[in-house]
Amino acid sequence: MYKSLPPSVKSSITKSISKVFEKYMTQIEWQEEKYQLVDFMAAWKAYIENEAKWYKQVPEETKLAPAFHESIAERINQTIERIVNEPPSEEQVARIEAKQELLHTSYDYACRAEADFIEEKLVKKSLD
C-alpha cells in the first residue's frame, strides 16, 4: 500500500518524519535518556493529523490498513537511523568547537541534527 503511493507523497512522509523527530529531540534537548517512543509517536500523530498536507492525500482505506502502518513504522525506523548516523560536517564541528572554546563549554554531539541543536544553543548562549 505504501509503495503504491505517489513518489511526492512518499517523499513528504519521509520529510515529515525527519521534521517531527528533530523537533521532538530538540524539545528533550537531545537527551537520549528522555526519549520516549510513546511521546514521539504522539507528536507524529498530532503533526500528520493537523499539519501534514500529504495525510489528506492518502485514502482512508489505506490509512486503516495494518500493512500501511507497518510500512510507515519501517519508514520511521529507517529515517531515524539515517538521522542519528549522519555525522556533522567538518565545518560544523569546527564552528562548534571554536564556540565551545570561547564559551568554555563541552557539549557532546553525535550526529548532524544534534550538532545543529548544539550550535544553536551555543549561539543563544553567546548572546546572553
N, CA, C and O atoms as a GROMACS GRO file, in nm:
protein
  512
    1MET      N    1   0.082  -0.120   0.000
    1MET     CA    2   0.000   0.000   0.000
    1MET      C    3   0.086   0.126   0.000
    1MET      O    4   0.062   0.219  -0.077
    2TYR      N    5   0.187   0.128   0.086
    2TYR     CA    6   0.278   0.243   0.091
    2TYR      C    7   0.347   0.259  -0.043
    2TYR      O    8   0.361   0.370  -0.095
    3LYS      N    9   0.391   0.147  -0.100
    3LYS     CA   10   0.464   0.152  -0.225
    3LYS      C   11   0.380   0.204  -0.340
    3LYS      O   12   0.435   0.254  -0.439
    4SER      N   13   0.248   0.194  -0.329
    4SER     CA   14   0.161   0.240  -0.437
    4SER      C   15   0.133   0.391  -0.428
    4SER      O   16   0.070   0.447  -0.518
    5LEU      N   17   0.178   0.455  -0.322
    5LEU     CA   18   0.157   0.600  -0.310
    5LEU      C   19   0.245   0.675  -0.410
    5LEU      O   20   0.351   0.625  -0.448
    6PRO      N   21   0.202   0.792  -0.453
    6PRO     CA   22   0.284   0.871  -0.545
    6PRO      C   23   0.418   0.907  -0.480
    6PRO      O   24   0.425   0.926  -0.358
    7PRO      N   25   0.524   0.915  -0.560
    7PRO     CA   26   0.657   0.949  -0.505
    7PRO      C   27   0.656   1.078  -0.423
    7PRO      O   28   0.728   1.088  -0.323
    8SER      N   29   0.577   1.175  -0.463
    8SER     CA   30   0.573   1.302  -0.389
    8SER      C   31   0.517   1.282  -0.248
    8SER      O   32   0.562   1.347  -0.154
    9VAL      N   33   0.420   1.193  -0.233
    9VAL     CA   34   0.362   1.165  -0.102
    9VAL      C   35   0.463   1.089  -0.017
    9VAL      O   36   0.480   1.120   0.101
   10LYS      N   37   0.530   0.991  -0.076
   10LYS     CA   38   0.632   0.916   0.000
   10LYS      C   39   0.744   1.007   0.045
   10LYS      O   40   0.793   0.995   0.158
   11SER      N   41   0.785   1.099  -0.040
   11SER     CA   42   0.889   1.195  -0.004
   11SER      C   43   0.840   1.286   0.109
   11SER      O   44   0.916   1.315   0.202
   12SER      N   45   0.716   1.330   0.101
   12SER     CA   46   0.660   1.415   0.206
   12SER      C   47   0.650   1.341   0.338
   12SER      O   48   0.671   1.401   0.444
   13ILE      N   49   0.620   1.213   0.334
   13ILE     CA   50   0.614   1.133   0.456
   13ILE      C   51   0.752   1.130   0.522
   13ILE      O   52   0.764   1.152   0.642
   14THR      N   53   0.854   1.103   0.444
   14THR     CA   54   0.991   1.097   0.497
   14THR      C   55   1.032   1.232   0.554
   14THR      O   56   1.090   1.238   0.662
   15LYS      N   57   1.003   1.339   0.484
   15LYS     CA   58   1.037   1.473   0.533
   15LYS      C   59   0.964   1.504   0.664
   15LYS      O   60   1.021   1.565   0.754
   16SER      N   61   0.838   1.462   0.674
   16SER     CA   62   0.764   1.490   0.797
   16SER      C   63   0.818   1.408   0.914
   16SER      O   64   0.818   1.456   1.027
   17ILE      N   65   0.862   1.287   0.887
   17ILE     CA   66   0.923   1.206   0.994
   17ILE      C   67   1.048   1.277   1.045
   17ILE      O   68   1.067   1.291   1.165
   18SER      N   69   1.132   1.322   0.952
   18SER     CA   70   1.255   1.393   0.991
   18SER      C   71   1.222   1.517   1.072
   18SER      O   72   1.281   1.541   1.177
   19LYS      N   73   1.128   1.595   1.023
   19LYS     CA   74   1.091   1.720   1.090
   19LYS      C   75   1.040   1.695   1.232
   19LYS      O   76   1.083   1.761   1.326
   20VAL      N   77   0.950   1.599   1.246
   20VAL     CA   78   0.892   1.572   1.378
   20VAL      C   79   0.996   1.512   1.472
   20VAL      O   80   1.002   1.548   1.589
   21PHE      N   81   1.080   1.422   1.422
   21PHE     CA   82   1.182   1.362   1.507
   21PHE      C   83   1.281   1.467   1.556
   21PHE      O   84   1.311   1.472   1.676
   22GLU      N   85   1.331   1.551   1.467
   22GLU     CA   86   1.427   1.653   1.507
   22GLU      C   87   1.363   1.754   1.602
   22GLU      O   88   1.428   1.800   1.697
   23LYS      N   89   1.238   1.789   1.579
   23LYS     CA   90   1.169   1.881   1.670
   23LYS      C   91   1.150   1.816   1.807
   23LYS      O   92   1.172   1.881   1.909
   24TYR      N   93   1.111   1.690   1.809
   24TYR     CA   94   1.094   1.618   1.936
   24TYR      C   95   1.226   1.610   2.012
   24TYR      O   96   1.231   1.636   2.132
   25MET      N   97   1.332   1.575   1.941
   25MET     CA   98   1.463   1.563   2.007
   25MET      C   99   1.510   1.699   2.059
   25MET      O  100   1.575   1.706   2.163
   26THR      N  101   1.479   1.806   1.988
   26THR     CA  102   1.513   1.939   2.036
   26THR      C  103   1.436   1.970   2.164
   26THR      O  104   1.492   2.028   2.257
   27GLN      N  105   1.310   1.931   2.168
   27GLN     CA  106   1.229   1.955   2.288
   27GLN      C  107   1.287   1.885   2.411
   27GLN      O  108   1.277   1.936   2.523
   28ILE      N  109   1.347   1.769   2.390
   28ILE     CA  110   1.408   1.697   2.504
   28ILE      C  111   1.558   1.722   2.511
   28ILE      O  112   1.632   1.653   2.581
   29GLU      N  113   1.601   1.824   2.436
   29GLU     CA  114   1.741   1.868   2.431
   29GLU      C  115   1.839   1.755   2.396
   29GLU      O  116   1.950   1.750   2.449
   30TRP      N  117   1.796   1.668   2.310
   30TRP     CA  118   1.878   1.557   2.261
   30TRP      C  119   1.930   1.470   2.375
   30TRP      O  120   2.036   1.409   2.362
   31GLN      N  121   1.858   1.464   2.484
   31GLN     CA  122   1.895   1.378   2.596
   31GLN      C  123   1.830   1.241   2.572
   31GLN      O  124   1.710   1.223   2.596
   32GLU      N  125   1.910   1.148   2.526
   32GLU     CA  126   1.860   1.018   2.486
   32GLU      C  127   1.782   0.946   2.595
   32GLU      O  128   1.688   0.873   2.566
   33GLU      N  129   1.822   0.968   2.720
   33GLU     CA  130   1.752   0.902   2.830
   33GLU      C  131   1.610   0.955   2.848
   33GLU      O  132   1.528   0.890   2.914
   34LYS      N  133   1.580   1.070   2.791
   34LYS     CA  134   1.445   1.126   2.798
   34LYS      C  135   1.356   1.081   2.682
   34LYS      O  136   1.235   1.104   2.683
   35TYR      N  137   1.417   1.017   2.582
   35TYR     CA  138   1.340   0.974   2.465
   35TYR      C  139   1.237   0.870   2.506
   35TYR      O  140   1.268   0.770   2.571
   36GLN      N  141   1.114   0.897   2.467
   36GLN     CA  142   1.004   0.804   2.491
   36GLN      C  143   0.931   0.784   2.358
   36GLN      O  144   0.876   0.878   2.300
   37LEU      N  145   0.930   0.661   2.311
   37LEU     CA  146   0.866   0.630   2.184
   37LEU      C  147   0.720   0.676   2.185
   37LEU      O  148   0.671   0.730   2.085
   38VAL      N  149   0.652   0.656   2.295
   38VAL     CA  150   0.511   0.695   2.306
   38VAL      C  151   0.496   0.846   2.283
   38VAL      O  152   0.403   0.889   2.215
   39ASP      N  153   0.585   0.925   2.340
   39ASP     CA  154   0.578   1.071   2.323
   39ASP      C  155   0.610   1.112   2.179
   39ASP      O  156   0.543   1.198   2.122
   40PHE      N  157   0.711   1.048   2.121
   40PHE     CA  158   0.743   1.078   1.982
   40PHE      C  159   0.626   1.043   1.891
   40PHE      O  160   0.591   1.121   1.802
   41MET      N  161   0.566   0.928   1.912
   41MET     CA  162   0.454   0.886   1.828
   41MET      C  163   0.334   0.978   1.846
   41MET      O  164   0.260   1.001   1.750
   42ALA      N  165   0.313   1.030   1.966
   42ALA     CA  166   0.205   1.126   1.989
   42ALA      C  167   0.232   1.254   1.911
   42ALA      O  168   0.141   1.313   1.852
   43ALA      N  169   0.357   1.298   1.911
   43ALA     CA  170   0.395   1.416   1.834
   43ALA      C  171   0.376   1.391   1.684
   43ALA      O  172   0.326   1.478   1.612
   44TRP      N  173   0.414   1.273   1.639
   44TRP     CA  174   0.399   1.235   1.498
   44TRP      C  175   0.251   1.234   1.459
   44TRP      O  176   0.214   1.288   1.355
   45LYS      N  177   0.168   1.174   1.543
   45LYS     CA  178   0.024   1.166   1.516
   45LYS      C  179  -0.037   1.306   1.508
   45LYS      O  180  -0.113   1.336   1.416
   46ALA      N  181  -0.003   1.391   1.603
   46ALA     CA  182  -0.056   1.528   1.604
   46ALA      C  183  -0.012   1.602   1.477
   46ALA      O  184  -0.091   1.675   1.417
   47TYR      N  185   0.112   1.584   1.438
   47TYR     CA  186   0.163   1.652   1.319
   47TYR      C  187   0.089   1.605   1.193
   47TYR      O  188   0.041   1.688   1.115
   48ILE      N  189   0.080   1.475   1.174
   48ILE     CA  190   0.020   1.429   1.048
   48ILE      C  191  -0.129   1.462   1.041
   48ILE      O  192  -0.181   1.488   0.933
   49GLU      N  193  -0.197   1.462   1.154
   49GLU     CA  194  -0.340   1.492   1.153
   49GLU      C  195  -0.370   1.641   1.140
   49GLU      O  196  -0.474   1.679   1.087
   50ASN      N  197  -0.280   1.725   1.188
   50ASN     CA  198  -0.308   1.869   1.192
   50ASN      C  199  -0.227   1.955   1.095
   50ASN      O  200  -0.269   2.066   1.061
   51GLU      N  201  -0.112   1.904   1.051
   51GLU     CA  202  -0.026   1.989   0.968
   51GLU      C  203   0.017   1.928   0.835
   51GLU      O  204   0.040   2.001   0.739
   52ALA      N  205   0.028   1.797   0.828
   52ALA     CA  206   0.081   1.732   0.708
   52ALA      C  207  -0.021   1.734   0.593
   52ALA      O  208  -0.129   1.676   0.604
   53LYS      N  209   0.016   1.799   0.486
   53LYS     CA  210  -0.072   1.806   0.369
   53LYS      C  211  -0.087   1.669   0.302
   53LYS      O  212  -0.192   1.637   0.246
   54TRP      N  213   0.020   1.588   0.309
   54TRP     CA  214   0.015   1.459   0.244
   54TRP      C  215  -0.088   1.365   0.307
   54TRP      O  216  -0.140   1.277   0.239
   55TYR      N  217  -0.118   1.383   0.433
   55TYR     CA  218  -0.208   1.292   0.504
   55TYR      C  219  -0.347   1.292   0.440
   55TYR      O  220  -0.413   1.188   0.435
   56LYS      N  221  -0.389   1.405   0.392
   56LYS     CA  222  -0.521   1.416   0.329
   56LYS      C  223  -0.523   1.349   0.192
   56LYS      O  224  -0.630   1.318   0.139
   57GLN      N  225  -0.406   1.327   0.136
   57GLN     CA  226  -0.398   1.264   0.003
   57GLN      C  227  -0.401   1.112   0.010
   57GLN      O  228  -0.416   1.045  -0.093
   58VAL      N  229  -0.387   1.058   0.130
   58VAL     CA  230  -0.387   0.913   0.145
   58VAL      C  231  -0.531   0.868   0.168
   58VAL      O  232  -0.598   0.918   0.259
   59PRO      N  233  -0.578   0.774   0.087
   59PRO     CA  234  -0.716   0.726   0.104
   59PRO      C  235  -0.739   0.667   0.243
   59PRO      O  236  -0.649   0.608   0.302
   60GLU      N  237  -0.860   0.684   0.294
   60GLU     CA  238  -0.894   0.634   0.428
   60GLU      C  239  -0.870   0.484   0.441
   60GLU      O  240  -0.820   0.438   0.544
   61GLU      N  241  -0.905   0.407   0.338
   61GLU     CA  242  -0.885   0.262   0.348
   61GLU      C  243  -0.737   0.227   0.361
   61GLU      O  244  -0.701   0.128   0.425
   62THR      N  245  -0.651   0.308   0.300
   62THR     CA  246  -0.507   0.287   0.314
   62THR      C  247  -0.463   0.319   0.456
   62THR      O  248  -0.386   0.244   0.516
   63LYS      N  249  -0.512   0.431   0.509
   63LYS     CA  250  -0.476   0.471   0.646
   63LYS      C  251  -0.516   0.366   0.749
   63LYS      O  252  -0.451   0.353   0.853
   64LEU      N  253  -0.621   0.292   0.721
   64LEU     CA  254  -0.670   0.192   0.816
   64LEU      C  255  -0.602   0.055   0.802
   64LEU      O  256  -0.617  -0.031   0.888
   65ALA      N  257  -0.529   0.036   0.696
   65ALA     CA  258  -0.468  -0.095   0.667
   65ALA      C  259  -0.346  -0.121   0.754
   65ALA      O  260  -0.256  -0.036   0.761
   66PRO      N  261  -0.341  -0.237   0.819
   66PRO     CA  262  -0.223  -0.272   0.900
   66PRO      C  263  -0.093  -0.269   0.819
   66PRO      O  264   0.012  -0.232   0.872
   67ALA      N  265  -0.099  -0.309   0.693
   67ALA     CA  266   0.022  -0.310   0.609
   67ALA      C  267   0.076  -0.169   0.591
   67ALA      O  268   0.198  -0.149   0.585
   68PHE      N  269  -0.013  -0.071   0.581
   68PHE     CA  270   0.030   0.067   0.568
   68PHE      C  271   0.102   0.111   0.695
   68PHE      O  272   0.207   0.176   0.688
   69HIS      N  273   0.047   0.077   0.810
   69HIS     CA  274   0.109   0.114   0.936
   69HIS      C  275   0.244   0.046   0.955
   69HIS      O  276   0.337   0.105   1.010
   70GLU      N  277   0.255  -0.077   0.910
   70GLU     CA  278   0.384  -0.147   0.916
   70GLU      C  279   0.486  -0.076   0.827
   70GLU      O  280   0.602  -0.060   0.866
   71SER      N  281   0.444  -0.036   0.709
   71SER     CA  282   0.535   0.035   0.618
   71SER      C  283   0.577   0.169   0.676
   71SER      O  284   0.694   0.207   0.665
   72ILE      N  285   0.484   0.240   0.737
   72ILE     CA  286   0.517   0.369   0.798
   72ILE      C  287   0.614   0.348   0.915
   72ILE      O  288   0.710   0.423   0.930
   73ALA      N  289   0.589   0.246   0.997
   73ALA     CA  290   0.679   0.217   1.109
   73ALA      C  291   0.819   0.185   1.058
   73ALA      O  292   0.918   0.230   1.116
   74GLU      N  293   0.828   0.109   0.951
   74GLU     CA  294   0.958   0.079   0.891
   74GLU      C  295   1.025   0.206   0.839
   74GLU      O  296   1.145   0.224   0.855
   75ARG      N  297   0.945   0.294   0.778
   75ARG     CA  298   0.998   0.419   0.725
   75ARG      C  299   1.046   0.509   0.839
   75ARG      O  300   1.149   0.575   0.826
   76ILE      N  301   0.972   0.511   0.950
   76ILE     CA  302   1.012   0.589   1.067
   76ILE      C  303   1.147   0.538   1.118
   76ILE      O  304   1.238   0.617   1.144
   77ASN      N  305   1.160   0.407   1.132
   77ASN     CA  306   1.286   0.350   1.181
   77ASN      C  307   1.402   0.382   1.088
   77ASN      O  308   1.511   0.417   1.134
   78GLN      N  309   1.381   0.369   0.959
   78GLN     CA  310   1.487   0.399   0.861
   78GLN      C  311   1.527   0.546   0.867
   78GLN      O  312   1.645   0.579   0.861
   79THR      N  313   1.429   0.632   0.877
   79THR     CA  314   1.456   0.776   0.879
   79THR      C  315   1.531   0.816   1.004
   79THR      O  316   1.628   0.892   0.998
   80ILE      N  317   1.487   0.766   1.118
   80ILE     CA  318   1.556   0.796   1.244
   80ILE      C  319   1.698   0.743   1.241
   80ILE      O  320   1.791   0.811   1.285
   81GLU      N  321   1.716   0.622   1.190
   81GLU     CA  322   1.850   0.565   1.180
   81GLU      C  323   1.940   0.651   1.092
   81GLU      O  324   2.057   0.673   1.124
   82ARG      N  325   1.886   0.698   0.980
   82ARG     CA  326   1.964   0.785   0.891
   82ARG      C  327   2.004   0.914   0.962
   82ARG      O  328   2.118   0.959   0.950
   83ILE      N  329   1.910   0.974   1.036
   83ILE     CA  330   1.938   1.099   1.106
   83ILE      C  331   2.048   1.080   1.209
   83ILE      O  332   2.144   1.157   1.212
   84VAL      N  333   2.035   0.979   1.293
   84VAL     CA  334   2.132   0.962   1.402
   84VAL      C  335   2.267   0.910   1.355
   84VAL      O  336   2.364   0.913   1.430
   85ASN      N  337   2.273   0.862   1.232
   85ASN     CA  338   2.400   0.814   1.179
   85ASN      C  339   2.468   0.911   1.083
   85ASN      O  340   2.577   0.883   1.033
   86GLU      N  341   2.404   1.025   1.056
   86GLU     CA  342   2.465   1.124   0.967
   86GLU      C  343   2.560   1.211   1.049
   86GLU      O  344   2.516   1.287   1.135
   87PRO      N  345   2.689   1.202   1.022
   87PRO     CA  346   2.784   1.279   1.102
   87PRO      C  347   2.778   1.428   1.071
   87PRO      O  348   2.739   1.468   0.961
   88PRO      N  349   2.817   1.510   1.169
   88PRO     CA  350   2.826   1.653   1.141
   88PRO      C  351   2.937   1.679   1.040
   88PRO      O  352   3.032   1.602   1.030
   89SER      N  353   2.925   1.787   0.966
   89SER     CA  354   3.028   1.821   0.868
   89SER      C  355   3.152   1.872   0.941
   89SER      O  356   3.145   1.913   1.057
   90GLU      N  357   3.263   1.867   0.872
   90GLU     CA  358   3.388   1.919   0.931
   90GLU      C  359   3.374   2.066   0.965
   90GLU      O  360   3.425   2.112   1.068
   91GLU      N  361   3.307   2.141   0.879
   91GLU     CA  362   3.287   2.283   0.904
   91GLU      C  363   3.202   2.306   1.029
   91GLU      O  364   3.230   2.395   1.109
   92GLN      N  365   3.099   2.225   1.044
   92GLN     CA  366   3.012   2.236   1.160
   92GLN      C  367   3.088   2.205   1.288
   92GLN      O  368   3.074   2.275   1.388
   93VAL      N  369   3.167   2.100   1.284
   93VAL     CA  370   3.249   2.063   1.401
   93VAL      C  371   3.343   2.177   1.436
   93VAL      O  372   3.358   2.212   1.553
   94ALA      N  373   3.406   2.235   1.336
   94ALA     CA  374   3.500   2.345   1.360
   94ALA      C  375   3.428   2.465   1.423
   94ALA      O  376   3.480   2.525   1.517
   95ARG      N  377   3.312   2.499   1.372
   95ARG     CA  378   3.235   2.611   1.428
   95ARG      C  379   3.196   2.584   1.573
   95ARG      O  380   3.211   2.670   1.660
   96ILE      N  381   3.147   2.463   1.598
   96ILE     CA  382   3.104   2.428   1.734
   96ILE      C  383   3.222   2.429   1.830
   96ILE      O  384   3.213   2.484   1.939
   97GLU      N  385   3.331   2.368   1.789
   97GLU     CA  386   3.448   2.361   1.878
   97GLU      C  387   3.504   2.501   1.908
   97GLU      O  388   3.547   2.528   2.020
   98ALA      N  389   3.503   2.587   1.808
   98ALA     CA  390   3.550   2.725   1.830
   98ALA      C  391   3.459   2.797   1.930
   98ALA      O  392   3.508   2.865   2.020
   99LYS      N  393   3.328   2.782   1.914
   99LYS     CA  394   3.234   2.845   2.007
   99LYS      C  395   3.246   2.787   2.147
   99LYS      O  396   3.238   2.858   2.246
  100GLN      N  397   3.266   2.655   2.153
  100GLN     CA  398   3.278   2.592   2.285
  100GLN      C  399   3.403   2.641   2.357
  100GLN      O  400   3.401   2.664   2.478
  101GLU      N  401   3.510   2.657   2.284
  101GLU     CA  402   3.634   2.707   2.345
  101GLU      C  403   3.613   2.850   2.396
  101GLU      O  404   3.656   2.885   2.506
  102LEU      N  405   3.549   2.930   2.317
  102LEU     CA  406   3.522   3.069   2.353
  102LEU      C  407   3.429   3.079   2.475
  102LEU      O  408   3.447   3.165   2.561
  103LEU      N  409   3.328   2.990   2.480
  103LEU     CA  410   3.228   2.995   2.587
  103LEU      C  411   3.259   2.901   2.704
  103LEU      O  412   3.183   2.894   2.800
  104HIS      N  413   3.370   2.829   2.694
  104HIS     CA  414   3.411   2.734   2.799
  104HIS      C  415   3.302   2.630   2.827
  104HIS      O  416   3.264   2.608   2.941
  105THR      N  417   3.255   2.568   2.720
  105THR     CA  418   3.156   2.462   2.731
  105THR      C  419   3.214   2.334   2.672
  105THR      O  420   3.317   2.336   2.605
  106SER      N  421   3.146   2.226   2.697
  106SER     CA  422   3.193   2.098   2.639
  106SER      C  423   3.074   2.007   2.610
  106SER      O  424   3.066   1.895   2.661
  107TYR      N  425   2.983   2.056   2.528
  107TYR     CA  426   2.868   1.975   2.488
  107TYR      C  427   2.912   1.866   2.392
  107TYR      O  428   2.995   1.889   2.304
  108ASP      N  429   2.856   1.748   2.410
  108ASP     CA  430   2.881   1.638   2.319
  108ASP      C  431   2.771   1.634   2.214
  108ASP      O  432   2.658   1.676   2.239
  109TYR      N  433   2.804   1.585   2.097
  109TYR     CA  434   2.706   1.570   1.990
  109TYR      C  435   2.755   1.457   1.901
  109TYR      O  436   2.875   1.440   1.879
  110ALA      N  437   2.660   1.380   1.850
  110ALA     CA  438   2.700   1.262   1.775
  110ALA      C  439   2.658   1.265   1.628
  110ALA      O  440   2.716   1.193   1.546
  111CYS      N  441   2.561   1.346   1.594
  111CYS     CA  442   2.513   1.348   1.456
  111CYS      C  443   2.489   1.492   1.411
  111CYS      O  444   2.493   1.585   1.491
  112ARG      N  445   2.465   1.508   1.282
  112ARG     CA  446   2.446   1.641   1.226
  112ARG      C  447   2.329   1.713   1.291
  112ARG      O  448   2.340   1.831   1.325
  113ALA      N  449   2.217   1.644   1.310
  113ALA     CA  450   2.099   1.709   1.369
  113ALA      C  451   2.125   1.752   1.513
  113ALA      O  452   2.083   1.861   1.554
  114GLU      N  453   2.193   1.669   1.588
  114GLU     CA  454   2.227   1.706   1.726
  114GLU      C  455   2.327   1.822   1.726
  114GLU      O  456   2.320   1.910   1.810
  115ALA      N  457   2.420   1.820   1.632
  115ALA     CA  458   2.516   1.928   1.620
  115ALA      C  459   2.445   2.059   1.585
  115ALA      O  460   2.483   2.166   1.634
  116ASP      N  461   2.342   2.052   1.501
  116ASP     CA  462   2.261   2.171   1.471
  116ASP      C  463   2.202   2.228   1.600
  116ASP      O  464   2.205   2.349   1.623
  117PHE      N  465   2.149   2.139   1.684
  117PHE     CA  466   2.091   2.180   1.812
  117PHE      C  467   2.196   2.246   1.901
  117PHE      O  468   2.172   2.352   1.959
  118ILE      N  469   2.313   2.183   1.912
  118ILE     CA  470   2.420   2.237   1.997
  118ILE      C  471   2.468   2.372   1.943
  118ILE      O  472   2.490   2.466   2.019
  119GLU      N  473   2.482   2.380   1.812
  119GLU     CA  474   2.528   2.505   1.753
  119GLU      C  475   2.429   2.618   1.784
  119GLU      O  476   2.470   2.729   1.818
  120GLU      N  477   2.302   2.591   1.770
  120GLU     CA  478   2.200   2.692   1.802
  120GLU      C  479   2.204   2.729   1.950
  120GLU      O  480   2.189   2.846   1.987
  121LYS      N  481   2.223   2.629   2.034
  121LYS     CA  482   2.234   2.652   2.180
  121LYS      C  483   2.354   2.743   2.212
  121LYS      O  484   2.344   2.832   2.296
  122LEU      N  485   2.465   2.719   2.145
  122LEU     CA  486   2.584   2.800   2.166
  122LEU      C  487   2.566   2.943   2.117
  122LEU      O  488   2.616   3.038   2.178
  123VAL      N  489   2.496   2.958   2.007
  123VAL     CA  490   2.470   3.093   1.957
  123VAL      C  491   2.385   3.170   2.057
  123VAL      O  492   2.414   3.285   2.088
  124LYS      N  493   2.281   3.105   2.108
  124LYS     CA  494   2.197   3.170   2.210
  124LYS      C  495   2.278   3.204   2.335
  124LYS      O  496   2.263   3.311   2.393
  125LYS      N  497   2.363   3.110   2.376
  125LYS     CA  498   2.446   3.132   2.496
  125LYS      C  499   2.541   3.250   2.476
  125LYS      O  500   2.565   3.327   2.570
  126SER      N  501   2.593   3.265   2.356
  126SER     CA  502   2.686   3.375   2.330
  126SER      C  503   2.615   3.510   2.328
  126SER      O  504   2.678   3.614   2.347
  127LEU      N  505   2.484   3.509   2.307
  127LEU     CA  506   2.407   3.633   2.305
  127LEU      C  507   2.363   3.675   2.445
  127LEU      O  508   2.324   3.790   2.466
  128ASP      N  509   2.370   3.584   2.539
  128ASP     CA  510   2.329   3.614   2.678
  128ASP      C  511   2.426   3.708   2.747
  128ASP      O  512   2.407   3.743   2.863
   0.00000   0.00000   0.00000
